[in-house]
C-alpha cells in the first residue's frame, strides 16, 4: 500500500535507510519544514532526516538506503 511513498533518506548522523515519505503529511514523524524528526533504524537514535535526491545520489547510496526500511506501520 505505501510502496509508492517509499523514499531513501539520510539522517543527521549520515545513516541511509528507506522510510515512508508522504508529501504534506507525517505518518511516523514530526515535520520540521523539509526535514522530519524520526527514529533512525540504522543508528538506533532519534534524528532529523531529509530525503535523498534520487538523481544526485550515487547507486551505492541508493543501494545502502534500500537495505534497511524502518517500521512500515505507524
PyMOL Python script that loads the backbone (N, CA, C, O; Angstrom):
from pymol import cmd

cmd.read_pdbstr("""\
ATOM      1  N   UNK A   1       0.814  -1.200   0.000  1.00  0.00           N
ATOM      2  CA  UNK A   1       0.000   0.000   0.000  1.00  0.00           C
ATOM      3  C   UNK A   1       0.856   1.263   0.000  1.00  0.00           C
ATOM      4  O   UNK A   1       0.573   2.199  -0.748  1.00  0.00           O
ATOM      5  N   UNK A   2       1.910   1.300   0.839  1.00  0.00           N
ATOM      6  CA  UNK A   2       2.720   2.505   0.954  1.00  0.00           C
ATOM      7  C   UNK A   2       3.934   2.502   0.043  1.00  0.00           C
ATOM      8  O   UNK A   2       4.706   3.460   0.066  1.00  0.00           O
ATOM      9  N   UNK A   3       4.138   1.449  -0.769  1.00  0.00           N
ATOM     10  CA  UNK A   3       5.355   1.342  -1.570  1.00  0.00           C
ATOM     11  C   UNK A   3       5.591   2.572  -2.436  1.00  0.00           C
ATOM     12  O   UNK A   3       6.739   2.961  -2.654  1.00  0.00           O
ATOM     13  N   UNK A   4       4.535   3.181  -2.926  1.00  0.00           N
ATOM     14  CA  UNK A   4       4.739   4.352  -3.786  1.00  0.00           C
ATOM     15  C   UNK A   4       5.286   5.542  -3.006  1.00  0.00           C
ATOM     16  O   UNK A   4       5.779   6.501  -3.600  1.00  0.00           O
ATOM     17  N   UNK A   5       5.201   5.485  -1.668  1.00  0.00           N
ATOM     18  CA  UNK A   5       5.730   6.564  -0.835  1.00  0.00           C
ATOM     19  C   UNK A   5       7.089   6.221  -0.223  1.00  0.00           C
ATOM     20  O   UNK A   5       7.626   7.009   0.556  1.00  0.00           O
ATOM     21  N   UNK A   6       7.655   5.054  -0.563  1.00  0.00           N
ATOM     22  CA  UNK A   6       8.983   4.699  -0.055  1.00  0.00           C
ATOM     23  C   UNK A   6      10.004   5.706  -0.575  1.00  0.00           C
ATOM     24  O   UNK A   6      10.049   6.014  -1.766  1.00  0.00           O
ATOM     25  N   UNK A   7      10.813   6.203   0.336  1.00  0.00           N
ATOM     26  CA  UNK A   7      11.774   7.245  -0.024  1.00  0.00           C
ATOM     27  C   UNK A   7      13.101   6.990   0.682  1.00  0.00           C
ATOM     28  O   UNK A   7      13.122   6.773   1.893  1.00  0.00           O
ATOM     29  N   UNK A   8      14.215   7.014  -0.062  1.00  0.00           N
ATOM     30  CA  UNK A   8      15.519   6.911   0.601  1.00  0.00           C
ATOM     31  C   UNK A   8      15.810   8.220   1.328  1.00  0.00           C
ATOM     32  O   UNK A   8      15.600   9.303   0.781  1.00  0.00           O
ATOM     33  N   UNK A   9      16.296   8.110   2.566  1.00  0.00           N
ATOM     34  CA  UNK A   9      16.582   9.299   3.371  1.00  0.00           C
ATOM     35  C   UNK A   9      17.951   9.178   4.025  1.00  0.00           C
ATOM     36  O   UNK A   9      18.540   8.100   4.104  1.00  0.00           O
ATOM     37  N   UNK A  10      18.436  10.337   4.494  1.00  0.00           N
ATOM     38  CA  UNK A  10      19.688  10.384   5.255  1.00  0.00           C
ATOM     39  C   UNK A  10      19.371  11.077   6.575  1.00  0.00           C
ATOM     40  O   UNK A  10      18.759  12.145   6.594  1.00  0.00           O
ATOM     41  N   UNK A  11      19.792  10.460   7.682  1.00  0.00           N
ATOM     42  CA  UNK A  11      19.588  11.095   8.979  1.00  0.00           C
ATOM     43  C   UNK A  11      20.725  12.081   9.239  1.00  0.00           C
ATOM     44  O   UNK A  11      21.718  12.110   8.512  1.00  0.00           O
ATOM     45  N   UNK A  12      20.564  12.883  10.281  1.00  0.00           N
ATOM     46  CA  UNK A  12      21.568  13.906  10.586  1.00  0.00           C
ATOM     47  C   UNK A  12      22.922  13.315  10.972  1.00  0.00           C
ATOM     48  O   UNK A  12      23.926  14.027  10.963  1.00  0.00           O
ATOM     49  N   UNK A  13      22.967  12.023  11.313  1.00  0.00           N
ATOM     50  CA  UNK A  13      24.244  11.354  11.605  1.00  0.00           C
ATOM     51  C   UNK A  13      24.841  10.717  10.347  1.00  0.00           C
ATOM     52  O   UNK A  13      25.930  10.146  10.401  1.00  0.00           O
ATOM     53  N   UNK A  14      24.133  10.812   9.215  1.00  0.00           N
ATOM     54  CA  UNK A  14      24.663  10.295   7.957  1.00  0.00           C
ATOM     55  C   UNK A  14      24.182   8.911   7.573  1.00  0.00           C
ATOM     56  O   UNK A  14      24.558   8.405   6.516  1.00  0.00           O
ATOM     57  N   UNK A  15      23.360   8.284   8.401  1.00  0.00           N
ATOM     58  CA  UNK A  15      22.861   6.945   8.076  1.00  0.00           C
ATOM     59  C   UNK A  15      21.828   7.012   6.954  1.00  0.00           C
ATOM     60  O   UNK A  15      21.040   7.954   6.874  1.00  0.00           O
ATOM     61  N   UNK A  16      21.846   6.003   6.093  1.00  0.00           N
ATOM     62  CA  UNK A  16      20.912   5.924   4.977  1.00  0.00           C
ATOM     63  C   UNK A  16      19.940   4.779   5.202  1.00  0.00           C
ATOM     64  O   UNK A  16      20.337   3.691   5.618  1.00  0.00           O
ATOM     65  N   UNK A  17      18.674   5.024   4.927  1.00  0.00           N
ATOM     66  CA  UNK A  17      17.649   3.994   5.008  1.00  0.00           C
ATOM     67  C   UNK A  17      16.435   4.449   4.217  1.00  0.00           C
ATOM     68  O   UNK A  17      16.419   5.558   3.682  1.00  0.00           O
ATOM     69  N   UNK A  18      15.437   3.612   4.141  1.00  0.00           N
ATOM     70  CA  UNK A  18      14.209   3.934   3.410  1.00  0.00           C
ATOM     71  C   UNK A  18      13.078   4.094   4.413  1.00  0.00           C
ATOM     72  O   UNK A  18      12.975   3.336   5.378  1.00  0.00           O
ATOM     73  N   UNK A  19      12.239   5.078   4.177  1.00  0.00           N
ATOM     74  CA  UNK A  19      11.095   5.330   5.044  1.00  0.00           C
ATOM     75  C   UNK A  19       9.890   5.711   4.187  1.00  0.00           C
ATOM     76  O   UNK A  19      10.019   5.942   2.985  1.00  0.00           O
ATOM     77  N   UNK A  20       8.745   5.773   4.804  1.00  0.00           N
ATOM     78  CA  UNK A  20       7.548   6.250   4.111  1.00  0.00           C
ATOM     79  C   UNK A  20       7.556   7.770   4.189  1.00  0.00           C
ATOM     80  O   UNK A  20       7.639   8.341   5.277  1.00  0.00           O
ATOM     81  N   UNK A  21       7.471   8.420   3.041  1.00  0.00           N
ATOM     82  CA  UNK A  21       7.506   9.886   2.978  1.00  0.00           C
ATOM     83  C   UNK A  21       6.312  10.332   2.146  1.00  0.00           C
ATOM     84  O   UNK A  21       6.347  10.273   0.917  1.00  0.00           O
ATOM     85  N   UNK A  22       5.265  10.775   2.812  1.00  0.00           N
ATOM     86  CA  UNK A  22       4.056  11.236   2.141  1.00  0.00           C
ATOM     87  C   UNK A  22       4.111  12.760   2.104  1.00  0.00           C
ATOM     88  O   UNK A  22       4.174  13.398   3.155  1.00  0.00           O
ATOM     89  N   UNK A  23       4.088  13.349   0.922  1.00  0.00           N
ATOM     90  CA  UNK A  23       4.131  14.812   0.839  1.00  0.00           C
ATOM     91  C   UNK A  23       2.981  15.446   1.621  1.00  0.00           C
ATOM     92  O   UNK A  23       1.833  15.010   1.529  1.00  0.00           O
ATOM     93  N   UNK A  24       3.308  16.473   2.386  1.00  0.00           N
ATOM     94  CA  UNK A  24       2.334  17.248   3.150  1.00  0.00           C
ATOM     95  C   UNK A  24       1.676  16.450   4.277  1.00  0.00           C
ATOM     96  O   UNK A  24       0.635  16.860   4.790  1.00  0.00           O
ATOM     97  N   UNK A  25       2.262  15.323   4.667  1.00  0.00           N
ATOM     98  CA  UNK A  25       1.719  14.524   5.768  1.00  0.00           C
ATOM     99  C   UNK A  25       2.862  13.919   6.565  1.00  0.00           C
ATOM    100  O   UNK A  25       3.964  13.718   6.055  1.00  0.00           O
ATOM    101  N   UNK A  26       2.577  13.640   7.807  1.00  0.00           N
ATOM    102  CA  UNK A  26       3.566  12.996   8.671  1.00  0.00           C
ATOM    103  C   UNK A  26       2.914  11.772   9.289  1.00  0.00           C
ATOM    104  O   UNK A  26       2.053  11.887  10.161  1.00  0.00           O
ATOM    105  N   UNK A  27       3.325  10.617   8.838  1.00  0.00           N
ATOM    106  CA  UNK A  27       2.733   9.379   9.328  1.00  0.00           C
ATOM    107  C   UNK A  27       3.460   8.889  10.580  1.00  0.00           C
ATOM    108  O   UNK A  27       2.821   8.479  11.549  1.00  0.00           O
ATOM    109  N   UNK A  28       4.798   8.931  10.561  1.00  0.00           N
ATOM    110  CA  UNK A  28       5.591   8.393  11.663  1.00  0.00           C
ATOM    111  C   UNK A  28       6.618   9.387  12.169  1.00  0.00           C
ATOM    112  O   UNK A  28       7.604   8.989  12.789  1.00  0.00           O
ATOM    113  N   UNK A  29       6.413  10.652  11.922  1.00  0.00           N
ATOM    114  CA  UNK A  29       7.444  11.618  12.264  1.00  0.00           C
ATOM    115  C   UNK A  29       6.824  12.968  12.576  1.00  0.00           C
ATOM    116  O   UNK A  29       5.621  13.174  12.421  1.00  0.00           O
ATOM    117  N   UNK A  30       7.673  13.878  13.018  1.00  0.00           N
ATOM    118  CA  UNK A  30       7.277  15.267  13.232  1.00  0.00           C
ATOM    119  C   UNK A  30       7.917  16.075  12.116  1.00  0.00           C
ATOM    120  O   UNK A  30       9.133  16.035  11.929  1.00  0.00           O
ATOM    121  N   UNK A  31       7.097  16.806  11.378  1.00  0.00           N
ATOM    122  CA  UNK A  31       7.638  17.604  10.268  1.00  0.00           C
ATOM    123  C   UNK A  31       8.285  18.869  10.781  1.00  0.00           C
ATOM    124  O   UNK A  31       7.753  19.543  11.663  1.00  0.00           O
ATOM    125  N   UNK A  32       9.444  19.185  10.216  1.00  0.00           N
ATOM    126  CA  UNK A  32      10.185  20.404  10.522  1.00  0.00           C
ATOM    127  C   UNK A  32      10.581  21.043   9.198  1.00  0.00           C
ATOM    128  O   UNK A  32      11.750  21.009   8.814  1.00  0.00           O
ATOM    129  N   UNK A  33       9.623  21.618   8.510  1.00  0.00           N
ATOM    130  CA  UNK A  33       9.889  22.134   7.169  1.00  0.00           C
ATOM    131  C   UNK A  33      10.116  20.972   6.229  1.00  0.00           C
ATOM    132  O   UNK A  33       9.276  20.078   6.132  1.00  0.00           O
ATOM    133  N   UNK A  34      11.253  20.973   5.529  1.00  0.00           N
ATOM    134  CA  UNK A  34      11.563  19.878   4.603  1.00  0.00           C
ATOM    135  C   UNK A  34      12.178  18.684   5.329  1.00  0.00           C
ATOM    136  O   UNK A  34      12.258  17.592   4.767  1.00  0.00           O
ATOM    137  N   UNK A  35      12.606  18.882   6.559  1.00  0.00           N
ATOM    138  CA  UNK A  35      13.161  17.791   7.354  1.00  0.00           C
ATOM    139  C   UNK A  35      12.071  17.178   8.218  1.00  0.00           C
ATOM    140  O   UNK A  35      10.995  17.750   8.395  1.00  0.00           O
ATOM    141  N   UNK A  36      12.374  16.005   8.746  1.00  0.00           N
ATOM    142  CA  UNK A  36      11.464  15.354   9.679  1.00  0.00           C
ATOM    143  C   UNK A  36      12.269  14.778  10.829  1.00  0.00           C
ATOM    144  O   UNK A  36      13.426  14.392  10.659  1.00  0.00           O
ATOM    145  N   UNK A  37      11.658  14.724  11.988  1.00  0.00           N
ATOM    146  CA  UNK A  37      12.276  14.155  13.183  1.00  0.00           C
ATOM    147  C   UNK A  37      11.682  12.778  13.379  1.00  0.00           C
ATOM    148  O   UNK A  37      10.483  12.647  13.625  1.00  0.00           O
ATOM    149  N   UNK A  38      12.505  11.752  13.274  1.00  0.00           N
ATOM    150  CA  UNK A  38      12.002  10.399  13.452  1.00  0.00           C
ATOM    151  C   UNK A  38      13.123   9.471  13.890  1.00  0.00           C
ATOM    152  O   UNK A  38      14.292   9.855  13.913  1.00  0.00           O
ATOM    153  N   UNK A  39      12.752   8.252  14.234  1.00  0.00           N
ATOM    154  CA  UNK A  39      13.707   7.259  14.728  1.00  0.00           C
ATOM    155  C   UNK A  39      14.500   6.689  13.561  1.00  0.00           C
ATOM    156  O   UNK A  39      13.929   6.288  12.547  1.00  0.00           O
ATOM    157  N   UNK A  40      15.826   6.655  13.713  1.00  0.00           N
ATOM    158  CA  UNK A  40      16.715   6.084  12.699  1.00  0.00           C
ATOM    159  C   UNK A  40      16.956   4.615  13.050  1.00  0.00           C
ATOM    160  O   UNK A  40      17.549   4.321  14.088  1.00  0.00           O
ATOM    161  N   UNK A  41      16.503   3.686  12.195  1.00  0.00           N
ATOM    162  CA  UNK A  41      16.684   2.269  12.491  1.00  0.00           C
ATOM    163  C   UNK A  41      18.123   1.777  12.285  1.00  0.00           C
ATOM    164  O   UNK A  41      18.465   0.676  12.715  1.00  0.00           O
ATOM    165  N   UNK A  42      18.948   2.570  11.645  1.00  0.00           N
ATOM    166  CA  UNK A  42      20.340   2.179  11.413  1.00  0.00           C
ATOM    167  C   UNK A  42      21.182   2.497  12.649  1.00  0.00           C
ATOM    168  O   UNK A  42      21.899   1.633  13.156  1.00  0.00           O
ATOM    169  N   UNK A  43      21.093   3.732  13.129  1.00  0.00           N
ATOM    170  CA  UNK A  43      21.890   4.150  14.283  1.00  0.00           C
ATOM    171  C   UNK A  43      21.177   3.992  15.604  1.00  0.00           C
ATOM    172  O   UNK A  43      21.763   4.231  16.660  1.00  0.00           O
ATOM    173  N   UNK A  44      19.910   3.590  15.560  1.00  0.00           N
ATOM    174  CA  UNK A  44      19.102   3.395  16.765  1.00  0.00           C
ATOM    175  C   UNK A  44      19.063   4.658  17.622  1.00  0.00           C
ATOM    176  O   UNK A  44      19.361   4.628  18.816  1.00  0.00           O
ATOM    177  N   UNK A  45      18.688   5.765  16.985  1.00  0.00           N
ATOM    178  CA  UNK A  45      18.598   7.055  17.667  1.00  0.00           C
ATOM    179  C   UNK A  45      17.534   7.906  16.980  1.00  0.00           C
ATOM    180  O   UNK A  45      17.094   7.583  15.877  1.00  0.00           O
ATOM    181  N   UNK A  46      17.126   8.983  17.626  1.00  0.00           N
ATOM    182  CA  UNK A  46      16.201   9.941  17.031  1.00  0.00           C
ATOM    183  C   UNK A  46      17.024  11.012  16.332  1.00  0.00           C
ATOM    184  O   UNK A  46      18.036  11.467  16.865  1.00  0.00           O
ATOM    185  N   UNK A  47      16.592  11.416  15.139  1.00  0.00           N
ATOM    186  CA  UNK A  47      17.360  12.387  14.364  1.00  0.00           C
ATOM    187  C   UNK A  47      16.470  13.074  13.334  1.00  0.00           C
ATOM    188  O   UNK A  47      15.367  12.614  13.038  1.00  0.00           O
ATOM    189  N   UNK A  48      16.970  14.180  12.797  1.00  0.00           N
ATOM    190  CA  UNK A  48      16.288  14.788  11.667  1.00  0.00           C
ATOM    191  C   UNK A  48      16.682  14.002  10.425  1.00  0.00           C
ATOM    192  O   UNK A  48      17.825  13.563  10.298  1.00  0.00           O
ATOM    193  N   UNK A  49      15.745  13.827   9.522  1.00  0.00           N
ATOM    194  CA  UNK A  49      16.021  13.122   8.272  1.00  0.00           C
ATOM    195  C   UNK A  49      15.575  13.987   7.102  1.00  0.00           C
ATOM    196  O   UNK A  49      14.624  14.762   7.205  1.00  0.00           O
ATOM    197  N   UNK A  50      16.281  13.837   5.994  1.00  0.00           N
ATOM    198  CA  UNK A  50      15.935  14.532   4.762  1.00  0.00           C
ATOM    199  C   UNK A  50      15.956  13.515   3.629  1.00  0.00           C
ATOM    200  O   UNK A  50      16.751  12.576   3.647  1.00  0.00           O
ATOM    201  N   UNK A  51      15.085  13.702   2.647  1.00  0.00           N
ATOM    202  CA  UNK A  51      15.078  12.768   1.521  1.00  0.00           C
ATOM    203  C   UNK A  51      16.335  12.918   0.674  1.00  0.00           C
ATOM    204  O   UNK A  51      16.872  14.015   0.520  1.00  0.00           O
ATOM    205  N   UNK A  52      16.789  11.801   0.130  1.00  0.00           N
ATOM    206  CA  UNK A  52      17.903  11.827  -0.814  1.00  0.00           C
ATOM    207  C   UNK A  52      17.371  12.262  -2.176  1.00  0.00           C
ATOM    208  O   UNK A  52      16.276  11.869  -2.578  1.00  0.00           O
ATOM    209  N   UNK A  53      18.131  13.052  -2.862  1.00  0.00           N
ATOM    210  CA  UNK A  53      17.800  13.387  -4.247  1.00  0.00           C
ATOM    211  C   UNK A  53      18.186  12.172  -5.083  1.00  0.00           C
ATOM    212  O   UNK A  53      19.372  11.893  -5.261  1.00  0.00           O
ATOM    213  N   UNK A  54      17.205  11.455  -5.592  1.00  0.00           N
ATOM    214  CA  UNK A  54      17.476  10.205  -6.317  1.00  0.00           C
ATOM    215  C   UNK A  54      18.378  10.408  -7.526  1.00  0.00           C
ATOM    216  O   UNK A  54      19.129   9.506  -7.895  1.00  0.00           O
ATOM    217  N   UNK A  55      18.314  11.571  -8.139  1.00  0.00           N
ATOM    218  CA  UNK A  55      19.145  11.821  -9.318  1.00  0.00           C
ATOM    219  C   UNK A  55      20.577  12.180  -8.934  1.00  0.00           C
ATOM    220  O   UNK A  55      21.504  11.905  -9.697  1.00  0.00           O
ATOM    221  N   UNK A  56      20.773  12.789  -7.763  1.00  0.00           N
ATOM    222  CA  UNK A  56      22.116  13.186  -7.331  1.00  0.00           C
ATOM    223  C   UNK A  56      22.795  12.095  -6.510  1.00  0.00           C
ATOM    224  O   UNK A  56      24.020  12.087  -6.392  1.00  0.00           O
ATOM    225  N   UNK A  57      22.020  11.179  -5.945  1.00  0.00           N
ATOM    226  CA  UNK A  57      22.585  10.110  -5.116  1.00  0.00           C
ATOM    227  C   UNK A  57      23.321   9.103  -5.982  1.00  0.00           C
ATOM    228  O   UNK A  57      22.946   8.855  -7.128  1.00  0.00           O
ATOM    229  N   UNK A  58      24.369   8.530  -5.421  1.00  0.00           N
ATOM    230  CA  UNK A  58      25.115   7.502  -6.149  1.00  0.00           C
ATOM    231  C   UNK A  58      24.354   6.176  -6.076  1.00  0.00           C
ATOM    232  O   UNK A  58      23.528   5.987  -5.182  1.00  0.00           O
ATOM    233  N   UNK A  59      24.620   5.269  -6.996  1.00  0.00           N
ATOM    234  CA  UNK A  59      23.987   3.945  -6.917  1.00  0.00           C
ATOM    235  C   UNK A  59      24.293   3.237  -5.593  1.00  0.00           C
ATOM    236  O   UNK A  59      23.444   2.519  -5.064  1.00  0.00           O
ATOM    237  N   UNK A  60      25.503   3.438  -5.056  1.00  0.00           N
ATOM    238  CA  UNK A  60      25.854   2.837  -3.766  1.00  0.00           C
ATOM    239  C   UNK A  60      25.003   3.395  -2.629  1.00  0.00           C
ATOM    240  O   UNK A  60      24.575   2.648  -1.748  1.00  0.00           O
ATOM    241  N   UNK A  61      24.757   4.708  -2.645  1.00  0.00           N
ATOM    242  CA  UNK A  61      23.918   5.320  -1.616  1.00  0.00           C
ATOM    243  C   UNK A  61      22.486   4.788  -1.691  1.00  0.00           C
ATOM    244  O   UNK A  61      21.878   4.484  -0.664  1.00  0.00           O
ATOM    245  N   UNK A  62      21.960   4.679  -2.890  1.00  0.00           N
ATOM    246  CA  UNK A  62      20.592   4.163  -3.051  1.00  0.00           C
ATOM    247  C   UNK A  62      20.509   2.704  -2.617  1.00  0.00           C
ATOM    248  O   UNK A  62      19.523   2.298  -2.001  1.00  0.00           O
ATOM    249  N   UNK A  63      21.518   1.923  -2.925  1.00  0.00           N
ATOM    250  CA  UNK A  63      21.537   0.513  -2.507  1.00  0.00           C
ATOM    251  C   UNK A  63      21.624   0.400  -0.991  1.00  0.00           C
ATOM    252  O   UNK A  63      20.954  -0.438  -0.388  1.00  0.00           O
ATOM    253  N   UNK A  64      22.444   1.236  -0.380  1.00  0.00           N
ATOM    254  CA  UNK A  64      22.568   1.219   1.083  1.00  0.00           C
ATOM    255  C   UNK A  64      21.247   1.601   1.745  1.00  0.00           C
ATOM    256  O   UNK A  64      20.846   0.985   2.732  1.00  0.00           O
ATOM    257  N   UNK A  65      20.577   2.605   1.212  1.00  0.00           N
ATOM    258  CA  UNK A  65      19.284   3.028   1.761  1.00  0.00           C
ATOM    259  C   UNK A  65      18.231   1.933   1.593  1.00  0.00           C
ATOM    260  O   UNK A  65      17.351   1.782   2.439  1.00  0.00           O
ATOM    261  N   UNK A  66      18.319   1.183   0.520  1.00  0.00           N
ATOM    262  CA  UNK A  66      17.331   0.129   0.257  1.00  0.00           C
ATOM    263  C   UNK A  66      17.506  -1.077   1.176  1.00  0.00           C
ATOM    264  O   UNK A  66      16.576  -1.866   1.342  1.00  0.00           O
ATOM    265  N   UNK A  67      18.679  -1.225   1.772  1.00  0.00           N
ATOM    266  CA  UNK A  67      18.930  -2.382   2.644  1.00  0.00           C
ATOM    267  C   UNK A  67      18.131  -2.333   3.943  1.00  0.00           C
ATOM    268  O   UNK A  67      17.800  -3.380   4.499  1.00  0.00           O
ATOM    269  N   UNK A  68      17.818  -1.140   4.433  1.00  0.00           N
ATOM    270  CA  UNK A  68      17.100  -1.006   5.708  1.00  0.00           C
ATOM    271  C   UNK A  68      15.861  -0.160   5.484  1.00  0.00           C
ATOM    272  O   UNK A  68      15.942   0.955   4.970  1.00  0.00           O
ATOM    273  N   UNK A  69      14.712  -0.702   5.876  1.00  0.00           N
ATOM    274  CA  UNK A  69      13.452   0.034   5.824  1.00  0.00           C
ATOM    275  C   UNK A  69      12.942   0.129   7.247  1.00  0.00           C
ATOM    276  O   UNK A  69      12.887  -0.864   7.972  1.00  0.00           O
ATOM    277  N   UNK A  70      12.565   1.353   7.642  1.00  0.00           N
ATOM    278  CA  UNK A  70      12.052   1.490   9.003  1.00  0.00           C
ATOM    279  C   UNK A  70      10.694   0.793   9.119  1.00  0.00           C
ATOM    280  O   UNK A  70      10.193   0.228   8.146  1.00  0.00           O
ATOM    281  N   UNK A  71      10.122   0.838  10.280  1.00  0.00           N
ATOM    282  CA  UNK A  71       8.843   0.159  10.537  1.00  0.00           C
ATOM    283  C   UNK A  71       7.795   0.660   9.554  1.00  0.00           C
ATOM    284  O   UNK A  71       7.590   1.866   9.411  1.00  0.00           O
ATOM    285  N   UNK A  72       7.138  -0.267   8.883  1.00  0.00           N
ATOM    286  CA  UNK A  72       6.189   0.095   7.852  1.00  0.00           C
ATOM    287  C   UNK A  72       4.870   0.606   8.399  1.00  0.00           C
ATOM    288  O   UNK A  72       4.232   1.446   7.764  1.00  0.00           O
ATOM    289  N   UNK A  73       4.448   0.129   9.543  1.00  0.00           N
ATOM    290  CA  UNK A  73       3.153   0.538  10.082  1.00  0.00           C
ATOM    291  C   UNK A  73       3.369   1.567  11.171  1.00  0.00           C
ATOM    292  O   UNK A  73       4.104   1.326  12.129  1.00  0.00           O
ATOM    293  N   UNK A  74       2.725   2.714  11.022  1.00  0.00           N
ATOM    294  CA  UNK A  74       2.904   3.764  12.052  1.00  0.00           C
ATOM    295  C   UNK A  74       2.366   3.334  13.397  1.00  0.00           C
ATOM    296  O   UNK A  74       2.438   4.095  14.362  1.00  0.00           O
TER     297      UNK A  74
END
""", "prot")
cmd.dss("prot")
cmd.show_as("cartoon", "prot")
cmd.util.cbc("prot")
cmd.orient("prot")
